[in-house]
Amino acid sequence: MAIEILMPALSPTMTEGKIARWLKKEGDTVSNGDVLAEIETDKATMEVEAIEDGIFGRILVPEGTEGVAVNTPIAIMVEEGEAVPEAATPSAAASTAPVASLAPALTANAPAPAAATQQAARPTNRIVASPLAKRIAAAKGVDLATLKGTGPNGRIVKRDVEAAGTQQTAAPQPYTQGTAPLPTGGSRTVPHSTMRKVIARRLSESKATIPHFYVSMDVELDALMALRSQLNALSGDNGPDAFKLSVNDMLIKAAALALKQVPEVNASFTEDAMILHEDADISVAVSLDDGLITPIVRAADRKSLKQISQEAKSLVTRARAGKLKPEEFQGGTFSISNMGMFGVKEFAAIVNPPQAAILAIAAGKRQPVVSGDEIRIATVMTVTLSVDHRAVDGALAARWLSAFRSIVQAPLALVL
């Protein structure tokens, strides 16, 4: 019996994805666990697997297609010897047809995605609309929440939005670059990647809904860099136990220890209560070609500098290759963004919800420092803590920064 394969939800926040590459051709024999496709989500490109045996009958959504909504039919599987049914458009799939989701290739202890089940039921707590309907609604100022969809399973489609647009006046739209003619000299249009769209949405929501508060402090690095040199010298250059600590590895550990000293910053704000996290799970901002991602060093307060260094290097490498698993970049409790390698003097980062704080680390510079009646030369970096002011007050932010500075300037705490 023919089975439709649906676009899976590969993370709790995923609503649509891109078919990056099909790894099976029409007519191929498929076994349970075979990798069928690579799906590009907002954060990474992930392999997805078949969950039963059969023949890969027909591809409904060609590779390279963007904005494919979760639960949209993307391919058809049939049994051996069964005729492949006529191709149906993804938006017109019958709601009563048997369906099968692709299974993401995750480890056994990874959390199961919401839609990776045999019966892929549509969520009832979100608006289900086609990508085209969403674009038309945005252009016309139509609130999708006010519409009743006439598509399969109540999905809002183009005709629903156009019908609503004739009955109401479009809301005033904010200025965007697309509302005015682009300059003709040497301009080109670069379509947004899925990641860039999600970054734009999440950062806009963060700045619009979270009251940001910023506290900056100068921190001397000489003692930490001296300890780093000593530890790297002890490691050696070769052998299974060799490692090479970076300053960033040590700052990750320092931030984690500061969170243990001032645990109120290791928090998330909700309308009903403050959630205080036990582990210091440090999200580390990693720059990618088309955006950034924040892989997580879990329980960094309980790991050695060597463990943090090895784990961070692995996470960064796999992040840039698009091979992170969802649990490796979702769920941190505190973030670090380090732009010191670019020579940045000072900057403020945007809070990454539901976290309550993010630390922006600038470059260390040799400069005069006044100590009592003496002037000496020290390596100084400026760090800025951005906080959700609903969760962290100014005095609390300053107390956390003071703890962080003390650890960095007396770094033996990092190895004890």
Secondary structure, DSSP 4 states (H G I P E B T S, - for coil): --EEEEPP--STT--EEEEEEE-S-TT-EE-TT-EEEEEE-SS-EEEEE-SS-EEEEEESS-TT---EETT-EEEEEE-TTPPPPPP--GGG--TTS-EEEPEE---TTSPPPTT-SSS-PPPSSS--B-HHHHHHHHHHT--GGG----SGGG-B-HHHHHHHHTTSPPPPPPP-GGGSPPPSSS----PPPHHHHHHHHHHHHHHHHS-EEEEEEEEE-HHHHHHHHHHHHHH-SSSTT-----HHHHHHHHHHHHHHHSGGGSEEE-SS-EEEPSS--EEE-EEETTEEE--EETTGGGS-HHHHHHHHHHHHHHHHTT---GGGTS--SEEEEE-GGGT-----PPP-TT-SEEEEE---EEEEEEETTEEEEEEEEEEEEEEETTT--HHHHHHHHHHHHHHHHSGGGGT-
